[in-house]
Amino acid sequence: MRTLKPFSFTIGAVSFALMAGFGQANAQTAPAMTPQEKEIGKKIYFERCAGCHGVLRKGATGKNLEPAWTKKDKDGKEISGGTLKLGTERLEKIIAYGTEGGMVNYDDILTKEEINIMARYIQQTPDVPPEFSLKDMMDSWKLIVPPEQRPKKPMSNVNLKNVFATTLRDTGELALIDGDKKEIWGIVKTGYAVHISRLSASGRYVYTVGRDGLVTLIDLWFEKPTTVATIKIGHDARSVDTSKFKGYEDKYLVGGSYWPPQYSIMEGDTLKPLKIVSTRGITVDGEYHPEPRVASIVSSHIKPEWVINIKETGQILLVDYSDIKNLKTTTIESAKFLHDGGWDMTKRYFLVAANASHKIAAVDTKTGKLAALIDTKKIPHPGRGANFVHPKYGPVWATGHLGDAVISLISTPHPDPKYAKYKQYNWKVVEELKMPGAGNLFVKTHPKSNHLWADMPMNPERENAEAMMVFDIRDLSKPPVKIEVAKDSGLPETKAFRRAVHQEFSEDGSEVWVSLWGGKTDPSAIVVYDDKTLKLKKVITDPKMITPTGKFNVYNTMKDIY
């Protein structure tokens, strides 16, 4: 039995500890690497690759990157693949130029030397991180300001409902931007590359989770946004959400980990750890998987339940948090590999992308059963999706695609009798809106908007990655308007793409805020548009505005408006 040896590296101010892999398999066939090169490869892989390809490189949204694997052709015969078969030169080209399946090009992010290191690194045996226990969580927990020492009422004049929690990805920070004044209200340290910000049911607390597993609890009632507690829930994490059902407001927080594959329950106002539940298990195909990651979590408005989506197994969990000591869980089979999703406009049905299966799974959270499994174009990636009433097909929910140049519109049920005539279309893709290219991450609208906004930040063409497409939902036969976000920003052109990403509406639905995500050393901005006229309204720049990505409007996030 081999001995696992620890190693560590640092991302920003965050130390990330792993364990060396199970020996040095592939030593005779994998390209040689110095210890220093391996450390560089480990760091880059964690920062840029693990999210899509998995810590163990078994694949999900991205392809399997194990050194050697086999797959079957159309006749059922096994054919060899894997990074060792592709070789260093071919892997360098894939990393540099990206793929049509939605992988971004890295020639403007990594140096040629780093690309070569990564091409060789992924031909080595994957490293296996250690586990993370309830004791580990407790040891990491920091209660900075106890609840009794916090303000009894808001201490600032900021309109808290229109604050935008904005991820500054590469600095490990969150900018809280005053949506009325359009200026940074405060910046707080968070985990590295915050994936999402979620709001407590009251709207007082912002919760973030970083790729390094650090959860941060931020209190907006102070004069400036203040971190009041932190905790680590694992080595790699993506999802958190709160308890929203009446009587449980602000009581619990649940966080999902990519590694270890598990979810954790904490006190909502202190982050004190209460329970860990493993997600390792059997896939919908009946096979055991060692790394079933928690992909996304949403909180039900109609029951004391969380919807927890397990990526690799294709299982959707409805977790009843009314009694966490005697946890009741409903397991719903859908399809691999689950990713992001959101509510329909009634907030009864949850729709989630099984993106590498090219499907959308719809769950009826009232009955606790799968409502539909809908085939779509390649690699749907909805974020939380977008809801509106189609002029021909009634209520629909929209998703974009990483791997295809369309926006898919799916008919959803609605109890209002005026929508009964559209029942025949329910759970069908009723229309596909044409995009200039693939690489979409988010679609967004608002109940007060006549527009559907779609980005393309993962597209390999600059002209697409730096722009937005806006559709008129009153007349979808009209060609969409292309919004040249990078040009509108007035920032100088750089070698690295300035990706236009994660459009977010203001509280009243009158404005759309777009992140212009530049390189770590390049100027970035938030570009604000008037939704009615589609005209530029404001460019928010600041030396501290470094690699802005996700923006979450407090009110819209609290109420699940999209």
C-alpha positions as CSV (number, residue, x, y, z in Angstrom):
1,M,0.0,0.0,0.0
2,R,1.4,3.4,-1.0
3,T,1.8,6.3,1.4
4,L,0.0,9.5,0.5
5,K,2.3,12.5,0.9
6,P,0.8,16.0,1.4
7,F,1.6,19.1,-0.6
8,S,0.2,22.5,-0.6
9,F,0.1,25.7,-2.7
10,T,-1.4,29.1,-2.3
11,I,-4.0,31.0,-4.4
12,G,-4.0,34.6,-3.4
13,A,-4.1,34.6,0.4
14,V,-5.7,31.1,0.6
15,S,-3.6,28.0,1.2
16,F,-4.9,24.9,-0.6
17,A,-3.7,21.5,0.7
18,L,-3.9,18.3,-1.3
19,M,-2.4,14.8,-1.1
20,A,0.0,13.4,-3.6
21,G,-1.6,10.8,-5.9
22,F,-1.6,7.0,-5.6
23,G,2.1,6.6,-6.5
24,Q,3.5,7.6,-9.8
25,A,1.6,5.5,-12.3
26,N,2.3,6.3,-15.9
27,A,5.9,7.1,-15.0
28,Q,7.1,5.1,-18.0
29,T,4.7,6.6,-20.5
30,A,3.8,10.1,-19.2
31,P,6.1,13.0,-20.2
32,A,8.8,13.9,-17.7
33,M,8.1,16.8,-15.3
34,T,10.2,18.5,-12.7
35,P,8.7,18.9,-9.2
36,Q,8.4,22.7,-9.8
37,E,6.4,22.1,-13.0
38,K,4.1,19.7,-11.3
39,E,3.4,22.3,-8.6
40,I,2.6,24.8,-11.3
41,G,0.3,22.3,-13.1
42,K,-1.6,21.4,-9.9
43,K,-2.3,25.1,-9.2
44,I,-3.4,25.9,-12.7
45,Y,-5.6,22.7,-12.9
46,F,-7.4,23.7,-9.7
47,E,-7.9,27.3,-10.7
48,R,-8.9,26.7,-14.3
49,C,-9.8,23.1,-15.1
50,A,-11.2,21.1,-12.1
51,G,-14.6,22.7,-12.2
52,C,-15.5,21.2,-15.5
53,H,-13.3,18.1,-15.6
54,G,-13.4,17.1,-12.0
55,V,-10.7,16.8,-9.3
56,L,-10.1,13.2,-10.3
57,R,-10.4,14.2,-14.0
58,K,-13.3,11.8,-14.7
59,G,-15.2,14.4,-16.6
60,A,-18.6,16.0,-16.4
61,T,-19.3,19.2,-18.3
62,G,-15.8,18.8,-19.7
63,K,-14.4,15.6,-21.1
64,N,-12.6,12.8,-19.1
65,L,-8.9,13.8,-18.7
66,E,-7.6,10.7,-17.2
67,P,-4.3,9.6,-18.7
68,A,-5.8,6.5,-20.3
69,W,-9.4,5.6,-20.9
70,T,-11.5,3.7,-23.4
71,K,-14.8,4.5,-25.1
72,K,-17.1,2.6,-27.4
73,D,-17.7,3.5,-31.1
74,K,-21.1,3.3,-32.8
75,D,-20.6,-0.4,-33.2
76,G,-19.9,-1.0,-29.6
77,K,-16.2,-1.7,-30.0
78,E,-13.8,-0.2,-27.5
79,I,-11.4,2.4,-28.9
80,S,-8.5,4.0,-27.1
81,G,-8.5,7.6,-26.0
82,G,-7.1,9.6,-23.1
83,T,-4.5,12.2,-22.8
84,L,-1.6,9.8,-23.2
85,K,-3.1,8.8,-26.6
86,L,-3.6,12.4,-27.7
87,G,0.0,13.4,-26.8
88,T,1.6,16.7,-25.7
89,E,1.5,18.5,-29.1
90,R,-2.2,17.8,-29.6
91,L,-3.1,18.7,-26.1
92,E,-1.3,22.0,-26.4
93,K,-3.4,23.0,-29.3
94,I,-6.6,22.0,-27.5
95,I,-5.7,24.1,-24.4
96,A,-4.5,27.0,-26.5
97,Y,-7.4,27.3,-28.9
98,G,-10.3,25.7,-27.1
99,T,-13.0,23.5,-28.6
100,E,-16.4,23.9,-30.2
101,G,-17.9,22.1,-27.2
102,G,-17.6,25.1,-25.0
103,M,-14.0,25.0,-23.7
104,V,-12.5,28.5,-23.7
105,N,-9.2,29.2,-25.4
106,Y,-6.3,29.7,-23.0
107,D,-3.7,31.3,-25.3
108,D,-4.7,34.7,-24.0
109,I,-4.7,33.5,-20.3
110,L,-1.7,31.1,-20.0
111,T,1.8,31.5,-21.4
112,K,3.2,29.1,-23.9
113,E,5.3,27.6,-21.2
114,E,2.2,27.1,-18.9
115,I,0.3,25.6,-21.8
116,N,3.1,23.1,-22.3
117,I,3.2,22.3,-18.6
118,M,-0.6,21.7,-18.5
119,A,-0.4,19.5,-21.6
120,R,2.2,17.3,-19.8
121,Y,0.5,17.6,-16.4
122,I,-2.8,16.1,-17.4
123,Q,-0.9,13.0,-18.8
124,Q,0.2,12.3,-15.2
125,T,-1.9,10.3,-12.7
126,P,-4.4,12.6,-11.0
127,D,-3.7,13.7,-7.4
128,V,-6.3,12.7,-4.8
129,P,-7.2,15.3,-2.2
130,P,-7.8,14.4,1.5
131,E,-11.3,14.1,3.0
132,F,-12.9,17.0,5.1
133,S,-14.7,16.1,8.2
134,L,-17.1,17.9,10.6
135,K,-14.1,18.3,12.9
136,D,-12.2,20.0,10.1
137,M,-15.2,22.3,9.6
138,M,-15.3,23.1,13.3
139,D,-11.6,23.8,13.4
140,S,-11.9,26.2,10.4
141,W,-15.0,28.0,11.8
142,K,-14.5,31.7,12.8
143,L,-17.3,33.6,14.5
144,I,-16.0,37.1,14.1
145,V,-19.0,39.1,15.3
146,P,-21.7,37.1,17.4
147,P,-25.3,37.9,16.5
148,E,-25.9,39.8,19.8
149,Q,-23.1,42.2,18.9
150,R,-24.5,43.1,15.4
151,P,-26.7,46.1,14.6
152,K,-30.4,46.0,15.4
153,K,-31.2,48.0,12.3
154,P,-29.5,49.0,9.0
155,M,-26.8,51.6,9.9
156,S,-26.3,53.0,6.3
157,N,-28.5,55.0,3.9
158,V,-27.8,52.5,1.1
159,N,-30.8,51.0,-0.6
160,L,-29.9,47.4,0.4
161,K,-32.5,45.9,-2.0
162,N,-30.5,47.3,-5.0
163,V,-27.0,46.3,-3.9
164,F,-25.1,44.1,-6.3
165,A,-22.8,41.5,-4.8
166,T,-20.1,41.2,-7.4
167,T,-17.4,38.6,-7.5
168,L,-13.8,39.8,-8.1
169,R,-12.7,36.4,-9.2
170,D,-8.9,36.4,-9.1
171,T,-8.4,38.6,-6.0
172,G,-10.6,36.5,-3.7
173,E,-12.9,39.4,-2.9
174,L,-16.5,40.5,-3.2
175,A,-17.5,44.1,-4.1
176,L,-20.8,45.3,-2.8
177,I,-21.9,47.9,-5.3
178,D,-24.6,50.5,-4.5
179,G,-27.0,50.1,-7.4
180,D,-28.5,53.5,-7.0
181,K,-25.3,55.5,-6.9
182,K,-23.4,53.0,-9.1
183,E,-20.3,53.0,-7.0
184,I,-18.5,50.5,-4.8
185,W,-19.9,50.6,-1.3
186,G,-17.4,48.2,0.2
187,I,-15.1,45.3,-0.6
188,V,-14.7,42.2,1.6
189,K,-12.2,39.3,1.5
190,T,-13.8,36.0,0.5
191,G,-12.7,32.7,-0.8
192,Y,-10.9,32.4,-4.1
193,A,-13.1,32.7,-7.3
194,V,-16.5,33.1,-5.6
195,H,-18.9,31.1,-7.7
196,I,-22.2,32.4,-6.3
197,S,-23.6,34.8,-3.7
198,R,-26.8,33.9,-2.0
199,L,-29.1,36.0,0.2
200,S,-30.8,35.1,3.5
201,A,-34.6,35.2,3.4
202,S,-34.6,38.5,5.2
203,G,-32.1,40.1,2.7
204,R,-29.8,41.0,5.5
205,Y,-27.0,38.5,5.0
206,V,-25.0,37.7,1.9
207,Y,-23.4,34.3,1.8
208,T,-20.5,33.5,-0.6
209,V,-18.7,30.3,-1.4
210,G,-15.3,30.2,-3.1
211,R,-13.6,27.6,-5.2
212,D,-11.3,26.9,-2.2
213,G,-14.4,25.9,-0.1
214,L,-14.4,29.0,2.1
215,V,-17.9,30.3,3.0
216,T,-18.2,33.9,4.1
217,L,-21.2,35.5,5.9
218,I,-21.5,39.2,5.3
219,D,-23.8,41.5,7.3
220,L,-25.3,44.4,5.2
221,W,-26.7,46.2,8.3
222,F,-23.3,47.6,9.3
223,E,-22.3,51.1,8.0
224,K,-20.1,49.2,5.6
225,P,-20.6,45.5,4.6
226,T,-18.9,43.4,7.3
227,T,-17.8,39.8,7.4
228,V,-19.2,38.3,10.6
229,A,-18.3,34.6,10.2
230,T,-16.4,32.3,7.9
231,I,-16.0,28.5,7.6
232,K,-14.5,26.0,5.1
233,I,-16.8,23.3,3.9
234,G,-14.2,21.4,1.8
235,H,-11.3,21.9,-0.5
236,D,-13.4,22.8,-3.6
237,A,-17.0,24.1,-3.4
238,R,-19.5,25.9,-5.6
239,S,-23.0,26.1,-4.0
240,V,-24.8,27.5,-1.0
241,D,-28.3,28.4,-0.2
242,T,-30.4,29.3,2.9
243,S,-33.6,28.1,4.5
244,K,-36.4,30.3,3.0
245,F,-39.6,28.6,4.1
246,K,-41.8,30.5,6.6
247,G,-40.6,29.9,10.1
248,Y,-37.1,28.9,9.0
249,E,-35.9,32.3,7.7
250,D,-32.1,32.8,8.3
251,K,-32.0,29.6,10.4
252,Y,-29.9,27.3,8.2
253,L,-27.3,27.4,5.4
254,V,-26.5,24.4,3.3
255,G,-23.2,24.2,1.3
256,G,-22.3,21.8,-1.4
257,S,-18.7,20.6,-2.1
258,Y,-17.0,19.5,-5.2
259,W,-14.4,17.8,-3.0
260,P,-15.0,16.0,-0.9
261,P,-18.3,15.1,-2.6
262,Q,-20.8,16.0,0.2
263,Y,-23.0,18.7,1.5
264,S,-22.9,20.5,4.9
265,I,-25.6,22.1,7.0
266,M,-24.7,25.1,9.2
267,E,-26.4,27.7,11.4
268,G,-27.6,30.5,9.2
269,D,-26.5,33.4,11.4
270,T,-23.2,32.0,12.7
271,L,-22.1,29.3,10.2
272,K,-21.6,26.9,13.1
273,P,-21.3,23.4,11.5
274,L,-24.2,21.0,12.3
275,K,-24.1,18.1,9.8
276,I,-22.3,16.6,6.8
277,V,-23.9,14.2,4.3
278,S,-21.8,12.3,1.7
279,T,-23.1,12.2,-1.9
280,R,-20.9,9.3,-3.0
281,G,-23.0,6.6,-4.5
282,I,-24.6,5.0,-7.6
283,T,-25.3,6.8,-10.8
284,V,-28.6,6.6,-12.7
285,D,-26.8,4.0,-14.9
286,G,-26.2,1.8,-11.9
287,E,-22.5,2.3,-11.5
288,Y,-20.5,3.5,-8.4
289,H,-18.9,6.9,-8.7
290,P,-16.2,8.1,-6.3
291,E,-16.7,11.9,-7.0
292,P,-20.4,12.8,-7.3
293,R,-20.1,16.6,-6.8
294,V,-22.8,18.9,-5.5
295,A,-23.5,21.0,-8.5
296,S,-26.2,23.4,-7.5
297,I,-28.6,24.1,-4.6
298,V,-31.9,26.0,-4.5
299,S,-34.3,26.6,-1.6
300,S,-38.0,25.8,-1.9
301,H,-40.5,28.5,-1.3
302,I,-43.4,26.0,-0.7
303,K,-41.8,23.5,1.7
304,P,-38.9,23.4,4.2
305,E,-36.7,21.7,1.5
306,W,-33.6,22.2,-0.4
307,V,-33.2,20.9,-4.0
308,I,-29.6,19.5,-4.1
309,N,-28.3,18.4,-7.5
310,I,-25.6,15.7,-7.7
311,K,-23.6,16.2,-10.8
312,E,-22.0,12.8,-11.7
313,T,-24.8,10.5,-10.4
314,G,-27.7,12.4,-12.0
315,Q,-29.6,12.2,-8.8
316,I,-31.7,15.2,-7.6
317,L,-32.2,15.3,-3.8
318,L,-35.1,17.0,-2.0
319,V,-33.8,17.4,1.5
320,D,-36.3,18.2,4.2
321,Y,-34.6,20.5,6.8
322,S,-37.4,20.6,9.3
323,D,-35.6,18.0,11.4
324,I,-31.9,17.8,10.5
325,K,-31.3,15.2,13.2
326,N,-33.6,12.8,11.4
327,L,-33.0,14.0,7.9
328,K,-35.6,12.9,5.3
329,T,-34.4,12.9,1.7
330,T,-36.3,12.1,-1.5
331,T,-34.0,10.9,-4.3
332,I,-35.2,11.6,-7.9
333,E,-33.4,9.9,-10.9
334,S,-32.8,12.2,-13.8
335,A,-29.7,12.2,-16.0
336,K,-26.0,12.8,-15.8
337,F,-24.3,15.4,-15.5
338,L,-26.4,17.8,-13.4
339,H,-25.2,21.4,-13.3
340,D,-27.1,24.7,-12.8
341,G,-30.8,25.4,-12.8
342,G,-33.7,27.5,-11.6
343,W,-37.4,27.8,-10.9
344,D,-40.2,28.2,-13.4
345,M,-42.3,31.3,-12.9
346,T,-44.6,29.6,-10.4
347,K,-41.7,28.4,-8.3
348,R,-43.2,24.9,-8.1
349,Y,-41.0,23.3,-10.8
350,F,-37.2,23.3,-10.7
351,L,-35.4,22.9,-14.1
352,V,-31.8,21.8,-14.1
353,A,-29.3,21.1,-16.9
354,A,-27.9,17.6,-17.2
355,N,-25.5,19.3,-19.5
356,A,-23.2,16.5,-20.8
357,S,-26.3,14.4,-21.4
358,H,-27.8,17.3,-23.4
359,K,-31.0,17.3,-21.4
360,I,-33.0,19.5,-19.0
361,A,-34.6,17.7,-16.0
362,A,-37.8,19.2,-14.5
363,V,-38.8,18.3,-11.0
364,D,-42.2,18.9,-9.4
365,T,-41.3,19.9,-5.9
366,K,-44.9,19.7,-4.8
367,T,-45.3,16.0,-5.6
368,G,-41.6,15.2,-5.2
369,K,-41.3,13.5,-8.6
370,L,-39.6,14.0,-11.9
371,A,-42.0,15.9,-14.1
372,A,-40.0,15.6,-17.4
373,L,-36.7,14.9,-19.0
374,I,-36.3,17.1,-22.1
375,D,-33.8,16.6,-24.9
376,T,-32.0,19.8,-25.9
377,K,-29.1,20.9,-28.1
378,K,-25.6,20.3,-26.8
379,I,-24.5,21.2,-23.3
380,P,-27.3,23.3,-21.9
381,H,-26.1,25.9,-19.3
382,P,-28.9,28.0,-18.0
383,G,-27.4,29.6,-14.9
384,R,-30.8,29.9,-13.3
385,G,-32.6,30.3,-16.6
386,A,-35.1,33.0,-17.6
387,N,-39.0,33.0,-17.4
388,F,-41.4,34.9,-19.6
389,V,-44.7,34.5,-21.5
390,H,-44.1,33.6,-25.1
391,P,-46.6,35.2,-27.5
392,K,-47.4,31.9,-29.1
393,Y,-46.6,29.2,-26.5
394,G,-47.4,30.8,-23.2
395,P,-45.1,30.5,-20.1
396,V,-41.6,29.3,-21.0
397,W,-38.3,28.9,-19.3
398,A,-35.1,29.6,-21.3
399,T,-31.6,28.0,-21.3
400,G,-28.6,28.8,-23.4
401,H,-25.9,26.2,-24.5
402,L,-22.2,25.9,-24.2
403,G,-22.0,23.6,-27.1
404,D,-24.6,25.0,-29.6
405,A,-25.6,28.3,-31.1
406,V,-29.2,28.5,-29.8
407,I,-31.3,29.5,-26.8
408,S,-33.9,26.8,-26.1
409,L,-37.3,27.8,-24.9
410,I,-39.2,25.1,-22.9
411,S,-42.9,25.4,-22.2
412,T,-43.8,25.2,-18.5
413,P,-47.2,24.5,-16.7
414,H,-49.1,27.3,-15.1
415,P,-52.2,27.0,-12.9
416,D,-53.8,30.3,-14.2
417,P,-56.8,29.3,-16.4
418,K,-55.8,31.8,-19.0
419,Y,-52.7,29.6,-19.8
420,A,-54.7,26.4,-20.1
421,K,-54.6,26.5,-23.9
422,Y,-50.8,26.1,-23.8
423,K,-50.9,22.8,-21.9
424,Q,-50.3,20.8,-25.0
425,Y,-46.8,22.3,-25.3
426,N,-45.7,21.7,-21.7
427,W,-42.2,20.2,-21.2
428,K,-41.3,20.6,-24.9
429,V,-38.7,22.7,-26.6
430,V,-41.1,25.0,-28.4
431,E,-38.5,27.3,-30.1
432,E,-34.8,27.7,-30.5
433,L,-33.5,31.2,-30.9
434,K,-30.5,31.5,-33.1
435,M,-27.2,32.9,-31.6
436,P,-24.1,34.0,-33.5
437,G,-22.1,31.2,-31.8
438,A,-22.0,28.7,-28.9
439,G,-20.4,29.5,-25.5
440,N,-23.4,30.9,-23.7
441,L,-23.3,30.8,-19.9
442,F,-26.3,32.9,-18.8
443,V,-29.7,34.1,-20.0
444,K,-31.7,36.6,-18.1
445,T,-34.9,38.6,-18.1
446,H,-37.2,40.3,-15.6
447,P,-41.0,40.5,-15.1
448,K,-40.9,44.2,-16.0
449,S,-38.6,43.7,-19.1
450,N,-39.5,43.0,-22.7
451,H,-36.0,41.7,-23.4
452,L,-34.1,38.4,-23.1
453,W,-30.4,38.9,-22.7
454,A,-27.9,36.2,-23.6
455,D,-24.1,36.2,-23.2
456,M,-21.4,34.2,-25.1
457,P,-18.2,34.5,-22.9
458,M,-17.0,31.0,-23.7
459,N,-17.1,31.6,-27.4
460,P,-13.6,31.4,-29.1
461,E,-14.3,34.5,-31.3
462,R,-13.6,37.9,-29.7
463,E,-16.5,39.6,-31.5
464,N,-18.9,37.1,-29.7
465,A,-17.2,36.7,-26.4
466,E,-17.2,40.5,-25.8
467,A,-20.8,41.1,-26.7
468,M,-24.4,40.4,-25.7
469,M,-27.4,39.4,-27.7
470,V,-30.8,40.9,-26.8
471,F,-34.1,39.4,-28.0
472,D,-37.5,41.2,-28.0
473,I,-39.8,38.7,-26.2
474,R,-42.9,40.4,-27.6
475,D,-41.8,39.5,-31.1
476,L,-39.2,36.8,-31.3
477,S,-39.3,36.8,-35.1
478,K,-37.2,40.0,-35.0
479,P,-33.5,39.6,-35.2
480,P,-31.7,40.1,-31.9
481,V,-29.8,43.3,-31.1
482,K,-26.0,42.8,-30.7
483,I,-24.7,44.9,-27.8
484,E,-20.9,45.6,-28.2
485,V,-20.1,45.6,-24.5
486,A,-16.3,45.8,-24.8
487,K,-16.5,48.7,-27.2
488,D,-19.1,50.5,-25.2
489,S,-16.9,50.3,-22.1
490,G,-14.3,52.6,-23.7
491,L,-11.5,50.5,-22.2
492,P,-8.4,49.9,-24.4
493,E,-8.3,46.6,-26.3
494,T,-6.1,44.0,-24.7
495,K,-4.5,40.7,-25.8
496,A,-6.8,38.8,-23.5
497,F,-10.5,38.8,-24.3
498,R,-12.7,41.1,-22.2
499,R,-15.5,38.6,-21.8
500,A,-19.0,40.1,-21.4
501,V,-20.6,37.8,-18.8
502,H,-23.5,37.4,-16.2
503,Q,-26.0,40.1,-17.1
504,E,-28.1,41.0,-14.0
505,F,-31.2,43.3,-13.7
506,S,-31.6,46.0,-11.1
507,E,-34.2,45.6,-8.5
508,D,-36.9,47.5,-10.5
509,G,-36.0,45.8,-13.8
510,S,-35.0,49.1,-15.5
511,E,-31.3,48.4,-15.9
512,V,-29.0,45.5,-16.9
513,W,-25.5,45.3,-15.5
514,V,-22.9,43.3,-17.4
515,S,-19.5,42.3,-16.2
516,L,-16.7,43.0,-18.6
517,W,-14.2,40.4,-17.4
518,G,-10.6,41.2,-18.4
519,G,-7.3,39.6,-17.6
520,K,-6.0,39.9,-14.0
521,T,-3.6,42.7,-15.0
522,D,-6.0,44.4,-17.4
523,P,-8.7,47.0,-16.7
524,S,-12.2,45.5,-16.2
525,A,-15.6,47.2,-15.7
526,I,-19.3,46.8,-15.0
527,V,-21.2,48.2,-18.0
528,V,-24.8,49.3,-17.2
529,Y,-27.5,49.6,-19.9
530,D,-31.0,51.0,-19.9
531,D,-33.2,47.9,-20.6
532,K,-35.9,49.8,-22.4
533,T,-33.7,51.7,-24.9
534,L,-30.7,49.3,-24.8
535,K,-28.5,52.4,-24.6
536,L,-25.3,52.6,-22.5
537,K,-26.1,54.3,-19.1
538,K,-22.9,54.0,-17.1
539,V,-19.5,52.4,-17.0
540,I,-18.3,51.5,-13.5
541,T,-14.6,51.4,-13.3
542,D,-12.2,51.3,-10.3
543,P,-8.6,50.2,-9.8
544,K,-10.0,47.6,-7.4
545,M,-12.5,46.3,-10.0
546,I,-10.3,43.2,-10.9
547,T,-11.8,40.3,-12.9
548,P,-15.5,40.9,-12.1
549,T,-17.7,38.0,-13.0
550,G,-21.0,37.1,-11.2
551,K,-23.2,39.9,-10.0
552,F,-26.2,39.2,-7.7
553,N,-28.8,41.8,-7.1
554,V,-29.9,41.5,-3.5
555,Y,-33.7,41.7,-4.1
556,N,-33.8,39.6,-7.3
557,T,-31.6,36.9,-5.7
558,M,-33.6,36.9,-2.5
559,K,-36.9,36.5,-4.4
560,D,-35.6,34.2,-7.2
561,I,-36.5,36.6,-9.9
562,Y,-35.1,35.7,-13.3
